[in-house]
Amino acid sequence: MNKEIGMLRFQLRNMTTYGGRANSVFKVLLSVDPNASVDTDSATREVRVESSATKSDLLATLKDAGCPAERCPGF
C-alpha cells in the first residue's frame, strides 16, 4: 500500500545558521524519503517538503541532525 504524498512546511528558527547548509537540510530530509521534493527558504526560515514520510519522522530526523524544526501553523 502506497502512502499518500502531502505538503508539509517546517520552520527552522535558526535557519540563518543553516543558510549556507541548505544542502545539508535537503540531504537529511531525503534520507527519510528519497523521493521527496524539498525547498528551503532562508529568508522565511522555512522548509517545504512534499513527501510520503510522516511529519513526526521528518521532525525527528531534523532534530537528530542538529536542525530542530517546528511545523508551520496550518500545515
TIVO-2410 file (N, C-alpha, C; in nm, 3 decimals):
# residues 75
REC num residu      c1      c2      c3 atome chaine
REC   1      M   0.083  -0.118   0.000     N      A
REC   1      M   0.000   0.000   0.000    CA      A
REC   1      M   0.088   0.124   0.000     C      A
REC   2      N   0.065   0.218  -0.092     N      A
REC   2      N   0.142   0.341  -0.102    CA      A
REC   2      N   0.090   0.445  -0.004     C      A
REC   3      K   0.181   0.518   0.054     N      A
REC   3      K   0.142   0.630   0.139    CA      A
REC   3      K   0.105   0.748   0.051     C      A
REC   4      E   0.013   0.829   0.101     N      A
REC   4      E  -0.026   0.949   0.028    CA      A
REC   4      E   0.083   1.055   0.046     C      A
REC   5      I   0.116   1.123  -0.064     N      A
REC   5      I   0.215   1.229  -0.058    CA      A
REC   5      I   0.146   1.358  -0.017     C      A
REC   6      G   0.205   1.428   0.079     N      A
REC   6      G   0.147   1.551   0.127    CA      A
REC   6      G   0.252   1.660   0.141     C      A
REC   7      M   0.205   1.785   0.144     N      A
REC   7      M   0.293   1.901   0.161    CA      A
REC   7      M   0.301   1.936   0.308     C      A
REC   8      L   0.422   1.949   0.358     N      A
REC   8      L   0.446   1.992   0.495    CA      A
REC   8      L   0.538   2.112   0.491     C      A
REC   9      R   0.517   2.203   0.586     N      A
REC   9      R   0.605   2.320   0.599    CA      A
REC   9      R   0.658   2.323   0.741     C      A
REC  10      F   0.789   2.342   0.750     N      A
REC  10      F   0.856   2.350   0.879    CA      A
REC  10      F   0.931   2.481   0.889     C      A
REC  11      Q   0.945   2.529   1.011     N      A
REC  11      Q   1.025   2.648   1.035    CA      A
REC  11      Q   1.145   2.609   1.119     C      A
REC  12      L   1.261   2.650   1.073     N      A
REC  12      L   1.385   2.631   1.147    CA      A
REC  12      L   1.421   2.768   1.205     C      A
REC  13      R   1.404   2.782   1.335     N      A
REC  13      R   1.422   2.913   1.398    CA      A
REC  13      R   1.559   2.973   1.372     C      A
REC  14      N   1.660   2.892   1.367     N      A
REC  14      N   1.794   2.944   1.342    CA      A
REC  14      N   1.840   2.907   1.202     C      A
REC  15      M   1.750   2.927   1.107     N      A
REC  15      M   1.782   2.896   0.967    CA      A
REC  15      M   1.901   2.978   0.918     C      A
REC  16      T   1.919   3.098   0.973     N      A
REC  16      T   2.034   3.177   0.929    CA      A
REC  16      T   2.164   3.102   0.957     C      A
REC  17      T   2.165   3.026   1.066     N      A
REC  17      T   2.280   2.944   1.097    CA      A
REC  17      T   2.301   2.838   0.990     C      A
REC  18      Y   2.189   2.788   0.937     N      A
REC  18      Y   2.196   2.683   0.837    CA      A
REC  18      Y   2.188   2.736   0.694     C      A
REC  19      G   2.181   2.868   0.678     N      A
REC  19      G   2.166   2.926   0.545    CA      A
REC  19      G   2.265   2.871   0.444     C      A
REC  20      G   2.391   2.861   0.485     N      A
REC  20      G   2.492   2.806   0.396    CA      A
REC  20      G   2.487   2.655   0.388     C      A
REC  21      R   2.403   2.596   0.471     N      A
REC  21      R   2.394   2.450   0.475    CA      A
REC  21      R   2.258   2.399   0.429     C      A
REC  22      A   2.190   2.477   0.346     N      A
REC  22      A   2.060   2.433   0.296    CA      A
REC  22      A   2.070   2.297   0.230     C      A
REC  23      N   2.182   2.271   0.166     N      A
REC  23      N   2.202   2.142   0.101    CA      A
REC  23      N   2.204   2.029   0.204     C      A
REC  24      S   2.258   2.057   0.324     N      A
REC  24      S   2.260   1.957   0.431    CA      A
REC  24      S   2.119   1.924   0.477     C      A
REC  25      V   2.035   2.028   0.493     N      A
REC  25      V   1.895   2.006   0.532    CA      A
REC  25      V   1.826   1.923   0.426     C      A
REC  26      F   1.851   1.955   0.300     N      A
REC  26      F   1.796   1.882   0.187    CA      A
REC  26      F   1.833   1.734   0.196     C      A
REC  27      K   1.961   1.706   0.218     N      A
REC  27      K   2.008   1.568   0.225    CA      A
REC  27      K   1.949   1.493   0.344     C      A
REC  28      V   1.937   1.562   0.458     N      A
REC  28      V   1.881   1.500   0.577    CA      A
REC  28      V   1.738   1.455   0.549     C      A
REC  29      L   1.658   1.541   0.488     N      A
REC  29      L   1.519   1.507   0.459    CA      A
REC  29      L   1.508   1.396   0.355     C      A
REC  30      L   1.598   1.397   0.257     N      A
REC  30      L   1.595   1.291   0.155    CA      A
REC  30      L   1.637   1.156   0.213     C      A
REC  31      S   1.706   1.157   0.326     N      A
REC  31      S   1.744   1.030   0.389    CA      A
REC  31      S   1.621   0.958   0.443     C      A
REC  32      V   1.515   1.034   0.473     N      A
REC  32      V   1.389   0.974   0.519    CA      A
REC  32      V   1.305   0.928   0.401     C      A
REC  33      D   1.299   1.012   0.297     N      A
REC  33      D   1.219   0.981   0.177    CA      A
REC  33      D   1.298   1.026   0.054     C      A
REC  34      P   1.367   0.935  -0.013     N      A
REC  34      P   1.449   0.971  -0.128    CA      A
REC  34      P   1.369   1.033  -0.243     C      A
REC  35      N   1.238   1.015  -0.242     N      A
REC  35      N   1.154   1.070  -0.349    CA      A
REC  35      N   1.090   1.202  -0.311     C      A
REC  36      A   1.126   1.257  -0.198     N      A
REC  36      A   1.066   1.382  -0.151    CA      A
REC  36      A   1.111   1.499  -0.237     C      A
REC  37      S   1.026   1.599  -0.240     N      A
REC  37      S   1.059   1.728  -0.302    CA      A
REC  37      S   1.081   1.826  -0.188     C      A
REC  38      V   1.200   1.887  -0.182     N      A
REC  38      V   1.238   1.973  -0.070    CA      A
REC  38      V   1.277   2.111  -0.123     C      A
REC  39      D   1.223   2.215  -0.058     N      A
REC  39      D   1.256   2.352  -0.094    CA      A
REC  39      D   1.286   2.428   0.035     C      A
REC  40      T   1.402   2.493   0.041     N      A
REC  40      T   1.437   2.571   0.160    CA      A
REC  40      T   1.436   2.719   0.126     C      A
REC  41      D   1.398   2.802   0.223     N      A
REC  41      D   1.393   2.947   0.206    CA      A
REC  41      D   1.454   3.011   0.330     C      A
REC  42      S   1.578   3.057   0.319     N      A
REC  42      S   1.647   3.116   0.433    CA      A
REC  42      S   1.582   3.246   0.480     C      A
REC  43      A   1.523   3.321   0.388     N      A
REC  43      A   1.460   3.449   0.423    CA      A
REC  43      A   1.341   3.429   0.518     C      A
REC  44      T   1.262   3.325   0.494     N      A
REC  44      T   1.145   3.299   0.579    CA      A
REC  44      T   1.174   3.191   0.683     C      A
REC  45      R   1.294   3.133   0.674     N      A
REC  45      R   1.336   3.024   0.763    CA      A
REC  45      R   1.243   2.904   0.752     C      A
REC  46      E   1.193   2.881   0.632     N      A
REC  46      E   1.100   2.770   0.609    CA      A
REC  46      E   1.160   2.663   0.520     C      A
REC  47      V   1.115   2.542   0.544     N      A
REC  47      V   1.146   2.428   0.458    CA      A
REC  47      V   1.012   2.369   0.417     C      A
REC  48      R   0.992   2.353   0.288     N      A
REC  48      R   0.869   2.292   0.235    CA      A
REC  48      R   0.906   2.155   0.180     C      A
REC  49      V   0.826   2.057   0.220     N      A
REC  49      V   0.855   1.919   0.183    CA      A
REC  49      V   0.729   1.852   0.130     C      A
REC  50      E   0.737   1.794   0.013     N      A
REC  50      E   0.632   1.706  -0.038    CA      A
REC  50      E   0.688   1.565  -0.021     C      A
REC  51      S   0.621   1.487   0.064     N      A
REC  51      S   0.678   1.358   0.098    CA      A
REC  51      S   0.569   1.262   0.144     C      A
REC  52      S   0.600   1.135   0.133     N      A
REC  52      S   0.512   1.032   0.188    CA      A
REC  52      S   0.552   0.998   0.331     C      A
REC  53      A   0.661   1.057   0.380     N      A
REC  53      A   0.705   1.035   0.518    CA      A
REC  53      A   0.612   1.110   0.614     C      A
REC  54      T   0.608   1.065   0.736     N      A
REC  54      T   0.523   1.130   0.835    CA      A
REC  54      T   0.590   1.257   0.888     C      A
REC  55      K   0.506   1.347   0.936     N      A
REC  55      K   0.556   1.471   0.996    CA      A
REC  55      K   0.653   1.439   1.109     C      A
REC  56      S   0.615   1.344   1.194     N      A
REC  56      S   0.700   1.313   1.310    CA      A
REC  56      S   0.835   1.254   1.268     C      A
REC  57      D   0.837   1.174   1.162     N      A
REC  57      D   0.965   1.120   1.113    CA      A
REC  57      D   1.056   1.230   1.061     C      A
REC  58      L   0.998   1.324   0.987     N      A
REC  58      L   1.078   1.434   0.932    CA      A
REC  58      L   1.130   1.524   1.043     C      A
REC  59      L   1.044   1.559   1.139     N      A
REC  59      L   1.087   1.643   1.251    CA      A
REC  59      L   1.196   1.576   1.334     C      A
REC  60      A   1.180   1.447   1.361     N      A
REC  60      A   1.280   1.373   1.439    CA      A
REC  60      A   1.414   1.368   1.368     C      A
REC  61      T   1.410   1.348   1.238     N      A
REC  61      T   1.534   1.341   1.160    CA      A
REC  61      T   1.605   1.475   1.160     C      A
REC  62      L   1.530   1.584   1.144     N      A
REC  62      L   1.591   1.716   1.150    CA      A
REC  62      L   1.652   1.742   1.288     C      A
REC  63      K   1.581   1.706   1.392     N      A
REC  63      K   1.631   1.725   1.528    CA      A
REC  63      K   1.759   1.645   1.551     C      A
REC  64      D   1.758   1.519   1.510     N      A
REC  64      D   1.875   1.433   1.526    CA      A
REC  64      D   1.997   1.487   1.450     C      A
REC  65      A   1.972   1.560   1.341     N      A
REC  65      A   2.080   1.617   1.261    CA      A
REC  65      A   2.125   1.753   1.313     C      A
REC  66      G   2.065   1.798   1.424     N      A
REC  66      G   2.103   1.926   1.482    CA      A
REC  66      G   2.035   2.045   1.419     C      A
REC  67      C   1.923   2.020   1.350     N      A
REC  67      C   1.846   2.126   1.286    CA      A
REC  67      C   1.702   2.121   1.335     C      A
REC  68      P   1.678   2.149   1.464     N      A
REC  68      P   1.542   2.137   1.517    CA      A
REC  68      P   1.445   2.228   1.444     C      A
REC  69      A   1.326   2.176   1.418     N      A
REC  69      A   1.225   2.249   1.341    CA      A
REC  69      A   1.089   2.236   1.408     C      A
REC  70      E   1.000   2.325   1.369     N      A
REC  70      E   0.861   2.320   1.412    CA      A
REC  70      E   0.775   2.318   1.287     C      A
REC  71      R   0.661   2.255   1.299     N      A
REC  71      R   0.568   2.257   1.188    CA      A
REC  71      R   0.504   2.395   1.181     C      A
REC  72      C   0.495   2.453   1.063     N      A
REC  72      C   0.433   2.583   1.046    CA      A
REC  72      C   0.283   2.572   1.074     C      A
REC  73      P   0.225   2.672   1.141     N      A
REC  73      P   0.080   2.668   1.168    CA      A
REC  73      P   0.000   2.651   1.039     C      A
REC  74      G  -0.101   2.567   1.045     N      A
REC  74      G  -0.186   2.545   0.928    CA      A
REC  74      G  -0.137   2.439   0.833     C      A
REC  75      F  -0.018   2.381   0.860     N      A
REC  75      F   0.036   2.280   0.770    CA      A
REC  75      F   0.072   2.157   0.847     C      A
***
